[in-house]
Amino acid sequence: MFHVLMVCTGNICRSPMAEGLLKWMLPESLKSIVSVSSAGTHALVGNRAEQNAIEVMEMTGIDISHHRGRLINCEFVRSSDLILVMEGRHKRYIEKMISEISNVHLLSRFSPDDSLKDIFDPYGRHPEDYKRCAAVIHSCLEGVVAFLKRNINS
């Protein structure tokens, strides 16, 4: 099994949306061999995904209402084959946890927009901000899916 871990700060907005979207976007040939989860560097442990995040995902037919926030730890990091973070500070946080790690990347690395660096945090903002954030994540995940197709024997 190839494990992808999505990471943001609170694990209630961006990373749950990215987790749900990637699971939804995976081609059938990869669904049985790729697992996707999420965690936060400063997670609101046990909290549900933000209501706006839940509603934006529902518009796509994705249910993240069951999601509960989890705090990233060394076990999650070590058991992940690909770790995708929303911001540079998340990457640095993980690299401080485990110094010799090479599988942590900004999600924006997979964006068609070369100028994109961090995925903005919609927490506490207008529902339209959640929609824009989900659209940015979706565009990056298209690159992730292409990467997975190229690099995983299916």
CNS distance restraints for C-alpha pairs under 8 A (distance, minus, plus):
assign (resid   1 and name CA) (resid  32 and name CA) 7.95 0.50 0.50
assign (resid   1 and name CA) (resid  33 and name CA) 4.83 0.50 0.50
assign (resid   1 and name CA) (resid  34 and name CA) 5.73 0.50 0.50
assign (resid   1 and name CA) (resid  35 and name CA) 6.87 0.50 0.50
assign (resid   2 and name CA) (resid  33 and name CA) 6.05 0.50 0.50
assign (resid   2 and name CA) (resid  34 and name CA) 4.75 0.50 0.50
assign (resid   2 and name CA) (resid  35 and name CA) 6.22 0.50 0.50
assign (resid   2 and name CA) (resid  80 and name CA) 7.53 0.50 0.50
assign (resid   2 and name CA) (resid  81 and name CA) 6.02 0.50 0.50
assign (resid   3 and name CA) (resid  34 and name CA) 5.78 0.50 0.50
assign (resid   3 and name CA) (resid  35 and name CA) 4.85 0.50 0.50
assign (resid   3 and name CA) (resid  36 and name CA) 5.92 0.50 0.50
assign (resid   3 and name CA) (resid  37 and name CA) 7.84 0.50 0.50
assign (resid   3 and name CA) (resid  79 and name CA) 7.25 0.50 0.50
assign (resid   3 and name CA) (resid  80 and name CA) 4.95 0.50 0.50
assign (resid   3 and name CA) (resid  81 and name CA) 5.21 0.50 0.50
assign (resid   3 and name CA) (resid  82 and name CA) 6.52 0.50 0.50
assign (resid   4 and name CA) (resid  34 and name CA) 7.26 0.50 0.50
assign (resid   4 and name CA) (resid  35 and name CA) 6.16 0.50 0.50
assign (resid   4 and name CA) (resid  36 and name CA) 4.81 0.50 0.50
assign (resid   4 and name CA) (resid  37 and name CA) 6.48 0.50 0.50
assign (resid   4 and name CA) (resid  80 and name CA) 5.84 0.50 0.50
assign (resid   4 and name CA) (resid  81 and name CA) 6.05 0.50 0.50
assign (resid   4 and name CA) (resid  82 and name CA) 4.83 0.50 0.50
assign (resid   4 and name CA) (resid  83 and name CA) 5.80 0.50 0.50
assign (resid   4 and name CA) (resid  84 and name CA) 7.44 0.50 0.50
assign (resid   5 and name CA) (resid  19 and name CA) 7.95 0.50 0.50
assign (resid   5 and name CA) (resid  36 and name CA) 5.90 0.50 0.50
assign (resid   5 and name CA) (resid  37 and name CA) 5.06 0.50 0.50
assign (resid   5 and name CA) (resid  38 and name CA) 5.20 0.50 0.50
assign (resid   5 and name CA) (resid  39 and name CA) 7.33 0.50 0.50
assign (resid   5 and name CA) (resid  76 and name CA) 7.83 0.50 0.50
assign (resid   5 and name CA) (resid  77 and name CA) 7.89 0.50 0.50
assign (resid   5 and name CA) (resid  80 and name CA) 6.15 0.50 0.50
assign (resid   5 and name CA) (resid  81 and name CA) 7.97 0.50 0.50
assign (resid   5 and name CA) (resid  82 and name CA) 6.33 0.50 0.50
assign (resid   5 and name CA) (resid  83 and name CA) 4.73 0.50 0.50
assign (resid   5 and name CA) (resid  84 and name CA) 6.19 0.50 0.50
assign (resid   6 and name CA) (resid  15 and name CA) 5.23 0.50 0.50
assign (resid   6 and name CA) (resid  16 and name CA) 7.70 0.50 0.50
assign (resid   6 and name CA) (resid  18 and name CA) 6.73 0.50 0.50
assign (resid   6 and name CA) (resid  19 and name CA) 6.33 0.50 0.50
assign (resid   6 and name CA) (resid  36 and name CA) 7.56 0.50 0.50
assign (resid   6 and name CA) (resid  37 and name CA) 6.22 0.50 0.50
assign (resid   6 and name CA) (resid  38 and name CA) 4.43 0.50 0.50
assign (resid   6 and name CA) (resid  39 and name CA) 6.44 0.50 0.50
assign (resid   6 and name CA) (resid  83 and name CA) 6.01 0.50 0.50
assign (resid   6 and name CA) (resid  84 and name CA) 4.98 0.50 0.50
assign (resid   6 and name CA) (resid  85 and name CA) 5.97 0.50 0.50
assign (resid   7 and name CA) (resid  11 and name CA) 7.04 0.50 0.50
assign (resid   7 and name CA) (resid  15 and name CA) 5.39 0.50 0.50
assign (resid   7 and name CA) (resid  38 and name CA) 5.69 0.50 0.50
assign (resid   7 and name CA) (resid  39 and name CA) 5.17 0.50 0.50
assign (resid   7 and name CA) (resid  40 and name CA) 5.34 0.50 0.50
assign (resid   7 and name CA) (resid  41 and name CA) 7.17 0.50 0.50
assign (resid   7 and name CA) (resid  72 and name CA) 7.88 0.50 0.50
assign (resid   7 and name CA) (resid  83 and name CA) 7.29 0.50 0.50
assign (resid   7 and name CA) (resid  84 and name CA) 6.15 0.50 0.50
assign (resid   7 and name CA) (resid  85 and name CA) 4.69 0.50 0.50
assign (resid   7 and name CA) (resid  86 and name CA) 6.42 0.50 0.50
assign (resid   7 and name CA) (resid  90 and name CA) 7.15 0.50 0.50
assign (resid   8 and name CA) (resid  14 and name CA) 6.26 0.50 0.50
assign (resid   8 and name CA) (resid  15 and name CA) 5.42 0.50 0.50
assign (resid   8 and name CA) (resid  39 and name CA) 6.86 0.50 0.50
assign (resid   8 and name CA) (resid  40 and name CA) 4.96 0.50 0.50
assign (resid   8 and name CA) (resid  41 and name CA) 6.47 0.50 0.50
assign (resid   8 and name CA) (resid  85 and name CA) 6.03 0.50 0.50
assign (resid   8 and name CA) (resid  86 and name CA) 5.47 0.50 0.50
assign (resid   8 and name CA) (resid  87 and name CA) 7.29 0.50 0.50
assign (resid   8 and name CA) (resid  90 and name CA) 6.65 0.50 0.50
assign (resid   9 and name CA) (resid  40 and name CA) 4.66 0.50 0.50
assign (resid   9 and name CA) (resid  41 and name CA) 4.95 0.50 0.50
assign (resid   9 and name CA) (resid  42 and name CA) 5.21 0.50 0.50
assign (resid   9 and name CA) (resid  43 and name CA) 6.04 0.50 0.50
assign (resid   9 and name CA) (resid  90 and name CA) 7.31 0.50 0.50
assign (resid  10 and name CA) (resid  39 and name CA) 7.85 0.50 0.50
assign (resid  10 and name CA) (resid  40 and name CA) 5.00 0.50 0.50
assign (resid  10 and name CA) (resid  41 and name CA) 6.75 0.50 0.50
assign (resid  10 and name CA) (resid  42 and name CA) 5.30 0.50 0.50
assign (resid  10 and name CA) (resid  43 and name CA) 3.85 0.50 0.50
assign (resid  10 and name CA) (resid  44 and name CA) 5.29 0.50 0.50
assign (resid  10 and name CA) (resid  69 and name CA) 7.08 0.50 0.50
assign (resid  11 and name CA) (resid  15 and name CA) 5.64 0.50 0.50
assign (resid  11 and name CA) (resid  16 and name CA) 6.30 0.50 0.50
assign (resid  11 and name CA) (resid  38 and name CA) 6.92 0.50 0.50
assign (resid  11 and name CA) (resid  39 and name CA) 5.33 0.50 0.50
assign (resid  11 and name CA) (resid  40 and name CA) 4.49 0.50 0.50
assign (resid  11 and name CA) (resid  41 and name CA) 7.91 0.50 0.50
assign (resid  11 and name CA) (resid  42 and name CA) 7.89 0.50 0.50
assign (resid  11 and name CA) (resid  43 and name CA) 5.30 0.50 0.50
assign (resid  11 and name CA) (resid  44 and name CA) 6.75 0.50 0.50
assign (resid  11 and name CA) (resid  49 and name CA) 7.43 0.50 0.50
assign (resid  11 and name CA) (resid  68 and name CA) 8.00 0.50 0.50
assign (resid  11 and name CA) (resid  69 and name CA) 5.08 0.50 0.50
assign (resid  11 and name CA) (resid  70 and name CA) 6.53 0.50 0.50
assign (resid  11 and name CA) (resid  71 and name CA) 7.74 0.50 0.50
assign (resid  12 and name CA) (resid  16 and name CA) 6.10 0.50 0.50
assign (resid  12 and name CA) (resid  43 and name CA) 7.68 0.50 0.50
assign (resid  12 and name CA) (resid  44 and name CA) 7.28 0.50 0.50
assign (resid  12 and name CA) (resid  47 and name CA) 7.11 0.50 0.50
assign (resid  12 and name CA) (resid  48 and name CA) 6.46 0.50 0.50
assign (resid  12 and name CA) (resid  49 and name CA) 4.13 0.50 0.50
assign (resid  12 and name CA) (resid  50 and name CA) 5.55 0.50 0.50
assign (resid  12 and name CA) (resid  53 and name CA) 7.92 0.50 0.50
assign (resid  12 and name CA) (resid  68 and name CA) 7.50 0.50 0.50
assign (resid  12 and name CA) (resid  69 and name CA) 5.93 0.50 0.50
assign (resid  13 and name CA) (resid  17 and name CA) 6.22 0.50 0.50
assign (resid  13 and name CA) (resid  49 and name CA) 5.98 0.50 0.50
assign (resid  13 and name CA) (resid  50 and name CA) 5.85 0.50 0.50
assign (resid  13 and name CA) (resid  53 and name CA) 5.72 0.50 0.50
assign (resid  13 and name CA) (resid 121 and name CA) 7.70 0.50 0.50
assign (resid  13 and name CA) (resid 122 and name CA) 7.30 0.50 0.50
assign (resid  13 and name CA) (resid 123 and name CA) 6.62 0.50 0.50
assign (resid  14 and name CA) (resid  18 and name CA) 6.07 0.50 0.50
assign (resid  14 and name CA) (resid  53 and name CA) 7.92 0.50 0.50
assign (resid  14 and name CA) (resid  86 and name CA) 7.51 0.50 0.50
assign (resid  14 and name CA) (resid 121 and name CA) 6.92 0.50 0.50
assign (resid  14 and name CA) (resid 122 and name CA) 7.83 0.50 0.50
assign (resid  14 and name CA) (resid 133 and name CA) 7.54 0.50 0.50
assign (resid  14 and name CA) (resid 134 and name CA) 7.61 0.50 0.50
assign (resid  15 and name CA) (resid  19 and name CA) 5.93 0.50 0.50
assign (resid  15 and name CA) (resid  38 and name CA) 5.69 0.50 0.50
assign (resid  15 and name CA) (resid  39 and name CA) 6.97 0.50 0.50
assign (resid  15 and name CA) (resid  40 and name CA) 7.69 0.50 0.50
assign (resid  15 and name CA) (resid  86 and name CA) 7.71 0.50 0.50
assign (resid  16 and name CA) (resid  20 and name CA) 6.09 0.50 0.50
assign (resid  16 and name CA) (resid  37 and name CA) 7.99 0.50 0.50
assign (resid  16 and name CA) (resid  38 and name CA) 6.19 0.50 0.50
assign (resid  16 and name CA) (resid  49 and name CA) 6.90 0.50 0.50
assign (resid  16 and name CA) (resid  64 and name CA) 7.02 0.50 0.50
assign (resid  16 and name CA) (resid  67 and name CA) 7.07 0.50 0.50
assign (resid  17 and name CA) (resid  21 and name CA) 6.00 0.50 0.50
assign (resid  17 and name CA) (resid  53 and name CA) 6.64 0.50 0.50
assign (resid  17 and name CA) (resid  54 and name CA) 8.00 0.50 0.50
assign (resid  17 and name CA) (resid  57 and name CA) 6.84 0.50 0.50
assign (resid  17 and name CA) (resid  64 and name CA) 7.45 0.50 0.50
assign (resid  17 and name CA) (resid 134 and name CA) 6.78 0.50 0.50
assign (resid  18 and name CA) (resid  22 and name CA) 5.97 0.50 0.50
assign (resid  18 and name CA) (resid 134 and name CA) 7.63 0.50 0.50
assign (resid  18 and name CA) (resid 137 and name CA) 6.29 0.50 0.50
assign (resid  18 and name CA) (resid 138 and name CA) 7.50 0.50 0.50
assign (resid  18 and name CA) (resid 141 and name CA) 7.80 0.50 0.50
assign (resid  19 and name CA) (resid  23 and name CA) 6.24 0.50 0.50
assign (resid  19 and name CA) (resid  36 and name CA) 6.00 0.50 0.50
assign (resid  19 and name CA) (resid  37 and name CA) 5.83 0.50 0.50
assign (resid  19 and name CA) (resid  38 and name CA) 6.22 0.50 0.50
assign (resid  20 and name CA) (resid  24 and name CA) 6.21 0.50 0.50
assign (resid  20 and name CA) (resid  57 and name CA) 7.74 0.50 0.50
assign (resid  20 and name CA) (resid  62 and name CA) 6.46 0.50 0.50
assign (resid  20 and name CA) (resid  63 and name CA) 7.42 0.50 0.50
assign (resid  20 and name CA) (resid  64 and name CA) 6.46 0.50 0.50
assign (resid  21 and name CA) (resid  25 and name CA) 5.99 0.50 0.50
assign (resid  21 and name CA) (resid  57 and name CA) 7.89 0.50 0.50
assign (resid  21 and name CA) (resid  62 and name CA) 7.30 0.50 0.50
assign (resid  21 and name CA) (resid 138 and name CA) 6.85 0.50 0.50
assign (resid  21 and name CA) (resid 141 and name CA) 7.83 0.50 0.50
assign (resid  22 and name CA) (resid  26 and name CA) 5.99 0.50 0.50
assign (resid  22 and name CA) (resid  36 and name CA) 7.38 0.50 0.50
assign (resid  22 and name CA) (resid 141 and name CA) 6.45 0.50 0.50
assign (resid  22 and name CA) (resid 145 and name CA) 7.76 0.50 0.50
assign (resid  23 and name CA) (resid  31 and name CA) 7.50 0.50 0.50
assign (resid  23 and name CA) (resid  35 and name CA) 7.86 0.50 0.50
assign (resid  23 and name CA) (resid  36 and name CA) 6.57 0.50 0.50
assign (resid  24 and name CA) (resid  62 and name CA) 7.20 0.50 0.50
assign (resid  25 and name CA) (resid 142 and name CA) 7.90 0.50 0.50
assign (resid  25 and name CA) (resid 145 and name CA) 7.42 0.50 0.50
assign (resid  26 and name CA) (resid  30 and name CA) 6.15 0.50 0.50
assign (resid  26 and name CA) (resid  31 and name CA) 6.01 0.50 0.50
assign (resid  26 and name CA) (resid 145 and name CA) 6.48 0.50 0.50
assign (resid  27 and name CA) (resid  31 and name CA) 6.42 0.50 0.50
assign (resid  28 and name CA) (resid  32 and name CA) 7.54 0.50 0.50
assign (resid  29 and name CA) (resid 154 and name CA) 5.80 0.50 0.50
assign (resid  30 and name CA) (resid  34 and name CA) 5.74 0.50 0.50
assign (resid  30 and name CA) (resid 149 and name CA) 7.70 0.50 0.50
assign (resid  30 and name CA) (resid 154 and name CA) 6.14 0.50 0.50
assign (resid  31 and name CA) (resid  35 and name CA) 7.38 0.50 0.50
assign (resid  33 and name CA) (resid 154 and name CA) 7.67 0.50 0.50
assign (resid  38 and name CA) (resid  70 and name CA) 7.41 0.50 0.50
assign (resid  39 and name CA) (resid  43 and name CA) 6.93 0.50 0.50
assign (resid  39 and name CA) (resid  69 and name CA) 6.66 0.50 0.50
assign (resid  39 and name CA) (resid  70 and name CA) 4.88 0.50 0.50
assign (resid  39 and name CA) (resid  71 and name CA) 5.41 0.50 0.50
assign (resid  39 and name CA) (resid  72 and name CA) 5.10 0.50 0.50
assign (resid  40 and name CA) (resid  44 and name CA) 7.85 0.50 0.50
assign (resid  40 and name CA) (resid  69 and name CA) 7.27 0.50 0.50
assign (resid  40 and name CA) (resid  70 and name CA) 6.15 0.50 0.50
assign (resid  40 and name CA) (resid  71 and name CA) 5.04 0.50 0.50
assign (resid  40 and name CA) (resid  72 and name CA) 5.44 0.50 0.50
assign (resid  41 and name CA) (resid  71 and name CA) 6.04 0.50 0.50
assign (resid  41 and name CA) (resid  72 and name CA) 5.63 0.50 0.50
assign (resid  41 and name CA) (resid  90 and name CA) 6.71 0.50 0.50
assign (resid  41 and name CA) (resid  93 and name CA) 7.25 0.50 0.50
assign (resid  42 and name CA) (resid  71 and name CA) 6.41 0.50 0.50
assign (resid  42 and name CA) (resid  72 and name CA) 7.99 0.50 0.50
assign (resid  43 and name CA) (resid  69 and name CA) 5.88 0.50 0.50
assign (resid  43 and name CA) (resid  70 and name CA) 5.75 0.50 0.50
assign (resid  43 and name CA) (resid  71 and name CA) 4.86 0.50 0.50
assign (resid  43 and name CA) (resid  72 and name CA) 7.67 0.50 0.50
assign (resid  44 and name CA) (resid  69 and name CA) 5.51 0.50 0.50
assign (resid  44 and name CA) (resid  70 and name CA) 7.06 0.50 0.50
assign (resid  44 and name CA) (resid  71 and name CA) 7.53 0.50 0.50
assign (resid  45 and name CA) (resid  68 and name CA) 6.96 0.50 0.50
assign (resid  45 and name CA) (resid  69 and name CA) 4.51 0.50 0.50
assign (resid  45 and name CA) (resid  70 and name CA) 4.98 0.50 0.50
assign (resid  45 and name CA) (resid  71 and name CA) 6.22 0.50 0.50
assign (resid  46 and name CA) (resid  68 and name CA) 4.78 0.50 0.50
assign (resid  46 and name CA) (resid  69 and name CA) 4.81 0.50 0.50
assign (resid  46 and name CA) (resid  70 and name CA) 6.59 0.50 0.50
assign (resid  47 and name CA) (resid  67 and name CA) 7.99 0.50 0.50
assign (resid  47 and name CA) (resid  68 and name CA) 5.12 0.50 0.50
assign (resid  47 and name CA) (resid  69 and name CA) 5.13 0.50 0.50
assign (resid  48 and name CA) (resid  65 and name CA) 6.96 0.50 0.50
assign (resid  48 and name CA) (resid  66 and name CA) 7.18 0.50 0.50
assign (resid  48 and name CA) (resid  67 and name CA) 5.66 0.50 0.50
assign (resid  48 and name CA) (resid  68 and name CA) 4.75 0.50 0.50
assign (resid  48 and name CA) (resid  69 and name CA) 6.43 0.50 0.50
assign (resid  49 and name CA) (resid  53 and name CA) 6.49 0.50 0.50
assign (resid  49 and name CA) (resid  54 and name CA) 6.42 0.50 0.50
assign (resid  49 and name CA) (resid  64 and name CA) 7.12 0.50 0.50
assign (resid  49 and name CA) (resid  65 and name CA) 6.65 0.50 0.50
assign (resid  49 and name CA) (resid  67 and name CA) 5.92 0.50 0.50
assign (resid  49 and name CA) (resid  68 and name CA) 6.52 0.50 0.50
assign (resid  49 and name CA) (resid  69 and name CA) 7.20 0.50 0.50
assign (resid  50 and name CA) (resid  54 and name CA) 6.33 0.50 0.50
assign (resid  50 and name CA) (resid 123 and name CA) 7.84 0.50 0.50
assign (resid  51 and name CA) (resid  55 and name CA) 6.15 0.50 0.50
assign (resid  52 and name CA) (resid  56 and name CA) 6.12 0.50 0.50
assign (resid  52 and name CA) (resid 127 and name CA) 5.70 0.50 0.50
assign (resid  52 and name CA) (resid 130 and name CA) 6.58 0.50 0.50
assign (resid  53 and name CA) (resid  57 and name CA) 6.20 0.50 0.50
assign (resid  53 and name CA) (resid 130 and name CA) 6.23 0.50 0.50
assign (resid  54 and name CA) (resid  58 and name CA) 6.15 0.50 0.50
assign (resid  54 and name CA) (resid  63 and name CA) 6.98 0.50 0.50
assign (resid  54 and name CA) (resid  64 and name CA) 5.76 0.50 0.50
assign (resid  54 and name CA) (resid  65 and name CA) 5.92 0.50 0.50
assign (resid  55 and name CA) (resid  59 and name CA) 6.46 0.50 0.50
assign (resid  56 and name CA) (resid  60 and name CA) 7.14 0.50 0.50
assign (resid  56 and name CA) (resid 127 and name CA) 7.87 0.50 0.50
assign (resid  56 and name CA) (resid 130 and name CA) 6.85 0.50 0.50
assign (resid  56 and name CA) (resid 131 and name CA) 6.05 0.50 0.50
assign (resid  56 and name CA) (resid 134 and name CA) 7.61 0.50 0.50
assign (resid  57 and name CA) (resid  61 and name CA) 6.46 0.50 0.50
assign (resid  57 and name CA) (resid  62 and name CA) 5.04 0.50 0.50
assign (resid  57 and name CA) (resid  63 and name CA) 6.47 0.50 0.50
assign (resid  57 and name CA) (resid  64 and name CA) 7.06 0.50 0.50
assign (resid  58 and name CA) (resid  62 and name CA) 5.04 0.50 0.50
assign (resid  58 and name CA) (resid  63 and name CA) 5.81 0.50 0.50
assign (resid  58 and name CA) (resid  64 and name CA) 7.94 0.50 0.50
assign (resid  72 and name CA) (resid  76 and name CA) 6.32 0.50 0.50
assign (resid  72 and name CA) (resid  77 and name CA) 7.41 0.50 0.50
assign (resid  73 and name CA) (resid  77 and name CA) 6.44 0.50 0.50
assign (resid  74 and name CA) (resid  78 and name CA) 6.01 0.50 0.50
assign (resid  74 and name CA) (resid  97 and name CA) 6.78 0.50 0.50
assign (resid  74 and name CA) (resid  98 and name CA) 7.25 0.50 0.50
assign (resid  75 and name CA) (resid  79 and name CA) 6.07 0.50 0.50
assign (resid  76 and name CA) (resid  80 and name CA) 6.28 0.50 0.50
assign (resid  77 and name CA) (resid  83 and name CA) 7.52 0.50 0.50
assign (resid  77 and name CA) (resid  94 and name CA) 7.74 0.50 0.50
assign (resid  81 and name CA) (resid 103 and name CA) 6.59 0.50 0.50
assign (resid  82 and name CA) (resid 103 and name CA) 5.27 0.50 0.50
assign (resid  82 and name CA) (resid 104 and name CA) 6.38 0.50 0.50
assign (resid  82 and name CA) (resid 105 and name CA) 7.80 0.50 0.50
assign (resid  83 and name CA) (resid 103 and name CA) 5.98 0.50 0.50
assign (resid  83 and name CA) (resid 104 and name CA) 4.64 0.50 0.50
assign (resid  83 and name CA) (resid 105 and name CA) 6.22 0.50 0.50
assign (resid  84 and name CA) (resid 104 and name CA) 5.98 0.50 0.50
assign (resid  84 and name CA) (resid 105 and name CA) 5.12 0.50 0.50
assign (resid  84 and name CA) (resid 106 and name CA) 5.56 0.50 0.50
assign (resid  84 and name CA) (resid 107 and name CA) 5.07 0.50 0.50
assign (resid  85 and name CA) (resid  90 and name CA) 5.95 0.50 0.50
assign (resid  85 and name CA) (resid  91 and name CA) 6.24 0.50 0.50
assign (resid  85 and name CA) (resid 104 and name CA) 7.20 0.50 0.50
assign (resid  85 and name CA) (resid 105 and name CA) 6.16 0.50 0.50
assign (resid  85 and name CA) (resid 106 and name CA) 4.88 0.50 0.50
assign (resid  85 and name CA) (resid 107 and name CA) 5.57 0.50 0.50
assign (resid  86 and name CA) (resid  90 and name CA) 6.91 0.50 0.50
assign (resid  86 and name CA) (resid 106 and name CA) 5.93 0.50 0.50
assign (resid  86 and name CA) (resid 107 and name CA) 5.84 0.50 0.50
assign (resid  86 and name CA) (resid 108 and name CA) 7.47 0.50 0.50
assign (resid  86 and name CA) (resid 118 and name CA) 5.74 0.50 0.50
assign (resid  86 and name CA) (resid 119 and name CA) 5.09 0.50 0.50
assign (resid  86 and name CA) (resid 120 and name CA) 7.74 0.50 0.50
assign (resid  87 and name CA) (resid  91 and name CA) 6.85 0.50 0.50
assign (resid  87 and name CA) (resid 106 and name CA) 6.41 0.50 0.50
assign (resid  87 and name CA) (resid 117 and name CA) 7.38 0.50 0.50
assign (resid  87 and name CA) (resid 118 and name CA) 4.58 0.50 0.50
assign (resid  87 and name CA) (resid 119 and name CA) 6.26 0.50 0.50
assign (resid  88 and name CA) (resid  92 and name CA) 6.35 0.50 0.50
assign (resid  88 and name CA) (resid 106 and name CA) 6.75 0.50 0.50
assign (resid  88 and name CA) (resid 117 and name CA) 7.96 0.50 0.50
assign (resid  88 and name CA) (resid 118 and name CA) 6.73 0.50 0.50
assign (resid  89 and name CA) (resid  93 and name CA) 6.09 0.50 0.50
assign (resid  90 and name CA) (resid  94 and name CA) 6.35 0.50 0.50
assign (resid  91 and name CA) (resid  95 and name CA) 6.16 0.50 0.50
assign (resid  91 and name CA) (resid 104 and name CA) 6.39 0.50 0.50
assign (resid  91 and name CA) (resid 105 and name CA) 6.96 0.50 0.50
assign (resid  91 and name CA) (resid 106 and name CA) 7.20 0.50 0.50
assign (resid  92 and name CA) (resid  96 and name CA) 6.17 0.50 0.50
assign (resid  93 and name CA) (resid  97 and name CA) 6.50 0.50 0.50
assign (resid  94 and name CA) (resid  98 and name CA) 6.32 0.50 0.50
assign (resid  94 and name CA) (resid  99 and name CA) 7.96 0.50 0.50
assign (resid  94 and name CA) (resid 104 and name CA) 7.89 0.50 0.50
assign (resid  95 and name CA) (resid  99 and name CA) 4.89 0.50 0.50
assign (resid  95 and name CA) (resid 100 and name CA) 7.27 0.50 0.50
assign (resid  95 and name CA) (resid 101 and name CA) 6.53 0.50 0.50
assign (resid 105 and name CA) (resid 109 and name CA) 6.92 0.50 0.50
assign (resid 106 and name CA) (resid 117 and name CA) 7.49 0.50 0.50
assign (resid 106 and name CA) (resid 118 and name CA) 7.39 0.50 0.50
assign (resid 107 and name CA) (resid 111 and name CA) 7.42 0.50 0.50
assign (resid 107 and name CA) (resid 119 and name CA) 7.74 0.50 0.50
assign (resid 107 and name CA) (resid 137 and name CA) 7.77 0.50 0.50
assign (resid 107 and name CA) (resid 140 and name CA) 6.40 0.50 0.50
assign (resid 107 and name CA) (resid 141 and name CA) 7.74 0.50 0.50
assign (resid 108 and name CA) (resid 116 and name CA) 5.95 0.50 0.50
assign (resid 108 and name CA) (resid 117 and name CA) 5.64 0.50 0.50
assign (resid 108 and name CA) (resid 118 and name CA) 6.59 0.50 0.50
assign (resid 108 and name CA) (resid 119 and name CA) 7.01 0.50 0.50
assign (resid 108 and name CA) (resid 140 and name CA) 6.00 0.50 0.50
assign (resid 109 and name CA) (resid 114 and name CA) 7.87 0.50 0.50
assign (resid 109 and name CA) (resid 117 and name CA) 7.67 0.50 0.50
assign (resid 109 and name CA) (resid 140 and name CA) 7.61 0.50 0.50
assign (resid 110 and name CA) (resid 140 and name CA) 4.97 0.50 0.50
assign (resid 110 and name CA) (resid 141 and name CA) 6.92 0.50 0.50
assign (resid 110 and name CA) (resid 142 and name CA) 7.68 0.50 0.50
assign (resid 110 and name CA) (resid 143 and name CA) 4.77 0.50 0.50
assign (resid 110 and name CA) (resid 144 and name CA) 5.96 0.50 0.50
assign (resid 111 and name CA) (resid 116 and name CA) 7.17 0.50 0.50
assign (resid 111 and name CA) (resid 139 and name CA) 6.14 0.50 0.50
assign (resid 111 and name CA) (resid 140 and name CA) 4.19 0.50 0.50
assign (resid 111 and name CA) (resid 141 and name CA) 7.64 0.50 0.50
assign (resid 111 and name CA) (resid 142 and name CA) 7.96 0.50 0.50
assign (resid 111 and name CA) (resid 143 and name CA) 6.36 0.50 0.50
assign (resid 112 and name CA) (resid 139 and name CA) 7.21 0.50 0.50
assign (resid 112 and name CA) (resid 140 and name CA) 7.04 0.50 0.50
assign (resid 112 and name CA) (resid 143 and name CA) 7.62 0.50 0.50
assign (resid 119 and name CA) (resid 133 and name CA) 7.15 0.50 0.50
assign (resid 119 and name CA) (resid 136 and name CA) 7.38 0.50 0.50
assign (resid 119 and name CA) (resid 137 and name CA) 7.42 0.50 0.50
assign (resid 120 and name CA) (resid 133 and name CA) 6.70 0.50 0.50
assign (resid 121 and name CA) (resid 133 and name CA) 7.45 0.50 0.50
assign (resid 122 and name CA) (resid 126 and name CA) 7.63 0.50 0.50
assign (resid 122 and name CA) (resid 129 and name CA) 5.56 0.50 0.50
assign (resid 122 and name CA) (resid 130 and name CA) 5.47 0.50 0.50
assign (resid 122 and name CA) (resid 133 and name CA) 6.77 0.50 0.50
assign (resid 125 and name CA) (resid 129 and name CA) 6.29 0.50 0.50
assign (resid 125 and name CA) (resid 130 and name CA) 7.61 0.50 0.50
assign (resid 126 and name CA) (resid 130 and name CA) 7.06 0.50 0.50
assign (resid 127 and name CA) (resid 131 and name CA) 6.49 0.50 0.50
assign (resid 128 and name CA) (resid 132 and name CA) 6.24 0.50 0.50
assign (resid 129 and name CA) (resid 133 and name CA) 6.05 0.50 0.50
assign (resid 130 and name CA) (resid 134 and name CA) 6.04 0.50 0.50
assign (resid 131 and name CA) (resid 135 and name CA) 6.18 0.50 0.50
assign (resid 132 and name CA) (resid 136 and name CA) 6.30 0.50 0.50
assign (resid 133 and name CA) (resid 137 and name CA) 6.21 0.50 0.50
assign (resid 134 and name CA) (resid 138 and name CA) 5.98 0.50 0.50
assign (resid 135 and name CA) (resid 139 and name CA) 6.26 0.50 0.50
assign (resid 136 and name CA) (resid 140 and name CA) 6.42 0.50 0.50
assign (resid 137 and name CA) (resid 141 and name CA) 6.11 0.50 0.50
assign (resid 138 and name CA) (resid 142 and name CA) 6.43 0.50 0.50
assign (resid 139 and name CA) (resid 143 and name CA) 7.23 0.50 0.50
assign (resid 140 and name CA) (resid 144 and name CA) 6.58 0.50 0.50
assign (resid 141 and name CA) (resid 145 and name CA) 6.05 0.50 0.50
assign (resid 142 and name CA) (resid 146 and name CA) 6.36 0.50 0.50
assign (resid 143 and name CA) (resid 147 and name CA) 6.13 0.50 0.50
assign (resid 144 and name CA) (resid 148 and name CA) 6.13 0.50 0.50
assign (resid 145 and name CA) (resid 149 and name CA) 6.14 0.50 0.50
assign (resid 146 and name CA) (resid 150 and name CA) 6.29 0.50 0.50
assign (resid 147 and name CA) (resid 151 and name CA) 6.08 0.50 0.50
assign (resid 148 and name CA) (resid 152 and name CA) 5.60 0.50 0.50
assign (resid 149 and name CA) (resid 153 and name CA) 7.58 0.50 0.50
assign (resid 149 and name CA) (resid 154 and name CA) 7.61 0.50 0.50
